[in-house]
Amino acid sequence: ARAIHRASPRRERAFIAVNCGAIAPDLVESELFGHEKGAFTGALARRKGHFLEADGGTLFLDEVGELPKPAQVKLLRILQEMEVLPVGSSRPQKIDVRVIAATNRSLPAEVASGAFREDLFHRLAVAVLRLPPLRERREDLGLLIDHLLAHVNREGAEQPGYVDKALSAGARNLLLSHPWPGNVRELQNTLRRAAIWTAESRLSAEDIREALLPASNGGG
């Protein structure tokens, strides 16, 4: 999503990424579409919402399959009309936003079960990119390991006493052979845990093995 944004004419405008599954169901509409002061208990000030924050740029809706039905209805209207109606407002606001959505669910199956609106699915599925799991693109794994470890080291540089980490041959081989059922997030968090828990500058295979979550450690 970030690569699409950076390669587009919108690259100088905002890129807003939202994990739809991490928002409490009763706050989804307020977070995405905004609200007016006093619109509900606790609404002490006006909130723009992610759509208005991304106006002119790109809004990335990660885990869009987690949205509750009421929010799906409102999202469909926004995509059709390109205008946002904040909670508690009677005045729609025009927006110009590119929406990119991602999900780890099968939305056709969710549509068939009634959990996801069919009209919203077709509105979102204008251009569909399937990103295979890591186990199906092993040739990318080495590059991702290097990129994510560099990212972890940049994060660690802000922490007192942190030492940049490198991988031993054994650690790299273990990372390359692991099936990564949790895909890139699991890989990144494993590297992050290993880097935090290890005082030495070189991560060993044992450091990586200990950093793997118990549910995925069987293949290690």
C-alpha positions as CSV (number, residue, x, y, z in Angstrom):
1,A,0.0,0.0,0.0
2,R,2.8,2.4,0.8
3,A,4.6,1.5,-2.4
4,I,1.5,2.3,-4.4
5,H,1.1,5.6,-2.6
6,R,4.7,6.6,-3.1
7,A,4.6,5.7,-6.8
8,S,1.4,7.8,-7.4
9,P,0.7,11.5,-7.9
10,R,-0.6,11.5,-4.4
11,R,2.8,10.8,-2.9
12,E,3.1,14.3,-1.4
13,R,-0.2,14.0,0.4
14,A,-1.1,12.0,3.5
15,F,-0.9,8.2,3.8
16,I,-3.2,7.0,6.6
17,A,-3.1,3.3,7.6
18,V,-5.9,1.9,9.8
19,N,-6.2,-1.5,11.3
20,C,-9.9,-2.0,11.2
21,G,-9.7,-5.1,13.4
22,A,-8.1,-3.1,16.2
23,I,-10.9,-0.5,16.6
24,A,-13.6,-1.2,19.2
25,P,-16.9,-1.9,17.3
26,D,-18.7,1.1,18.9
27,L,-15.9,3.5,17.8
28,V,-15.5,2.4,14.2
29,E,-17.7,5.0,12.7
30,S,-16.2,7.8,14.8
31,E,-12.6,6.7,14.0
32,L,-13.2,6.4,10.2
33,F,-15.8,9.1,9.5
34,G,-15.3,11.5,12.4
35,H,-17.8,13.0,14.8
36,E,-19.1,16.4,15.9
37,K,-18.7,17.7,19.5
38,G,-21.5,16.2,21.6
39,A,-22.5,13.6,19.1
40,F,-22.4,11.0,21.8
41,T,-21.3,10.6,25.4
42,G,-17.5,11.3,25.6
43,A,-17.4,13.3,22.3
44,L,-15.9,16.3,24.0
45,A,-14.4,17.8,20.8
46,R,-14.9,17.5,17.1
47,R,-12.9,14.7,15.4
48,K,-12.0,14.7,11.7
49,G,-11.8,10.9,11.2
50,H,-9.4,9.0,9.0
51,F,-11.2,9.7,5.7
52,L,-10.9,13.5,6.2
53,E,-7.3,13.1,7.4
54,A,-6.4,11.3,4.2
55,D,-8.2,13.8,1.9
56,G,-6.1,14.2,-1.2
57,G,-4.0,11.2,-0.3
58,T,-4.4,7.4,0.4
59,L,-6.3,5.6,3.1
60,F,-5.2,2.0,3.7
61,L,-7.9,-0.1,5.4
62,D,-6.1,-3.1,6.7
63,E,-8.3,-6.1,7.8
64,V,-11.3,-4.5,6.2
65,G,-13.1,-7.8,6.6
66,E,-13.4,-7.1,10.3
67,L,-15.7,-4.1,9.9
68,P,-19.1,-4.5,11.5
69,K,-22.2,-4.3,9.2
70,P,-23.3,-0.7,10.2
71,A,-19.8,0.6,9.2
72,Q,-19.9,-1.4,6.0
73,V,-23.1,0.4,5.0
74,K,-21.6,3.8,5.6
75,L,-18.3,2.9,3.9
76,L,-20.2,1.9,0.8
77,R,-22.0,5.2,0.7
78,I,-18.7,7.1,1.0
79,L,-17.1,5.1,-1.8
80,Q,-20.1,5.7,-4.0
81,E,-20.5,9.4,-3.3
82,M,-17.0,10.4,-2.2
83,E,-18.3,12.4,0.7
84,V,-18.2,11.8,4.4
85,L,-21.0,12.4,6.9
86,P,-19.4,12.6,10.4
87,V,-21.4,11.1,13.3
88,G,-23.8,13.8,14.6
89,S,-23.5,16.0,11.5
90,S,-26.1,16.7,8.8
91,R,-23.6,18.2,6.4
92,P,-21.7,15.8,4.2
93,Q,-18.1,16.8,3.3
94,K,-16.6,16.1,-0.1
95,I,-13.4,14.1,-0.2
96,D,-10.8,12.9,-2.7
97,V,-9.2,9.8,-1.3
98,R,-7.7,6.7,-2.8
99,V,-8.8,3.7,-0.7
100,I,-6.7,0.6,-0.6
101,A,-8.1,-2.3,1.4
102,A,-6.5,-5.6,2.6
103,T,-7.8,-8.6,4.4
104,N,-6.6,-12.1,5.4
105,R,-10.1,-13.4,5.0
106,S,-11.8,-14.8,1.9
107,L,-14.3,-12.0,1.2
108,P,-16.2,-14.1,-1.4
109,A,-16.8,-16.6,1.4
110,E,-17.7,-13.8,3.9
111,V,-20.2,-12.5,1.3
112,A,-21.7,-16.0,0.9
113,S,-22.1,-16.3,4.7
114,G,-23.7,-12.9,5.0
115,A,-20.8,-11.5,7.1
116,F,-19.7,-9.0,4.4
117,R,-21.9,-6.9,2.1
118,E,-21.8,-8.1,-1.5
119,D,-22.2,-4.5,-2.9
120,L,-19.3,-3.3,-0.8
121,F,-17.1,-6.2,-1.9
122,H,-17.7,-5.3,-5.6
123,R,-17.1,-1.6,-4.9
124,L,-13.7,-2.4,-3.2
125,A,-12.6,-5.1,-5.7
126,V,-11.9,-2.8,-8.6
127,A,-8.3,-3.9,-8.9
128,V,-7.3,-7.0,-6.9
129,L,-3.8,-7.9,-5.9
130,R,-3.2,-11.3,-4.3
131,L,-0.1,-11.3,-2.0
132,P,0.9,-14.9,-1.5
133,P,1.9,-16.1,2.0
134,L,5.6,-16.2,2.7
135,R,5.7,-20.0,2.3
136,E,4.7,-19.5,-1.4
137,R,7.4,-16.9,-2.1
138,R,10.6,-18.2,-0.5
139,E,12.7,-16.1,-2.9
140,D,11.5,-12.9,-1.2
141,L,12.4,-14.2,2.3
142,G,16.1,-13.3,2.4
143,L,15.3,-9.7,1.3
144,L,12.5,-9.3,3.8
145,I,14.8,-10.6,6.6
146,D,17.4,-8.0,5.8
147,H,14.9,-5.2,5.4
148,L,13.0,-6.0,8.6
149,L,16.2,-6.5,10.7
150,A,17.4,-3.1,9.5
151,H,14.0,-1.6,10.6
152,V,14.3,-3.3,14.0
153,N,17.8,-1.8,14.4
154,R,16.5,1.6,13.6
155,E,13.9,1.2,16.2
156,G,16.4,0.0,18.8
157,A,18.7,3.0,18.1
158,E,16.3,5.1,20.1
159,Q,16.7,2.8,23.2
160,P,19.5,3.4,25.6
161,G,22.2,0.6,25.5
162,Y,20.8,-1.0,22.3
163,V,23.4,-2.7,20.1
164,D,22.7,-3.2,16.4
165,K,22.1,-6.8,15.6
166,A,23.4,-9.0,12.8
167,L,22.5,-12.6,12.0
168,S,24.8,-15.6,12.3
169,A,24.7,-18.2,9.5
170,G,22.7,-20.6,11.7
171,A,20.1,-17.9,12.6
172,R,19.6,-17.0,8.9
173,N,19.2,-20.6,8.0
174,L,16.6,-21.1,10.7
175,L,14.7,-18.0,9.5
176,L,14.8,-19.2,5.9
177,S,13.6,-22.7,6.7
178,H,10.7,-21.6,9.0
179,P,7.2,-21.8,7.4
180,W,6.0,-18.4,8.9
181,P,2.3,-19.1,9.3
182,G,1.9,-15.6,10.5
183,N,3.7,-14.2,7.5
184,V,5.5,-10.8,7.5
185,R,4.1,-9.7,10.9
186,E,5.4,-13.0,12.5
187,L,8.8,-12.6,10.9
188,Q,9.1,-8.9,12.0
189,N,8.0,-9.6,15.6
190,T,10.3,-12.6,15.9
191,L,13.3,-10.5,14.8
192,R,12.2,-7.8,17.2
193,R,11.9,-10.2,20.2
194,A,15.3,-11.7,19.4
195,A,16.9,-8.3,19.1
196,I,15.4,-7.1,22.4
197,W,16.2,-10.3,24.4
198,T,19.8,-10.7,23.1
199,A,22.6,-8.5,24.5
200,E,25.1,-9.7,22.0
201,S,25.5,-8.0,18.6
202,R,25.1,-11.3,16.6
203,L,21.9,-13.3,16.8
204,S,22.4,-17.1,17.0
205,A,20.1,-19.8,15.9
206,E,19.2,-20.4,19.5
207,D,18.2,-16.7,19.9
208,I,15.8,-17.0,17.0
209,R,14.4,-20.3,18.2
210,E,13.7,-18.8,21.6
211,A,12.0,-15.8,20.0
212,L,9.6,-17.9,17.9
213,L,6.2,-18.1,19.5
214,P,5.4,-21.5,21.0
215,A,2.6,-22.2,18.5
216,S,5.0,-21.9,15.6
217,N,8.1,-23.3,17.3
218,G,7.5,-26.9,16.4
219,G,9.2,-26.6,13.0
220,G,12.2,-24.8,14.5
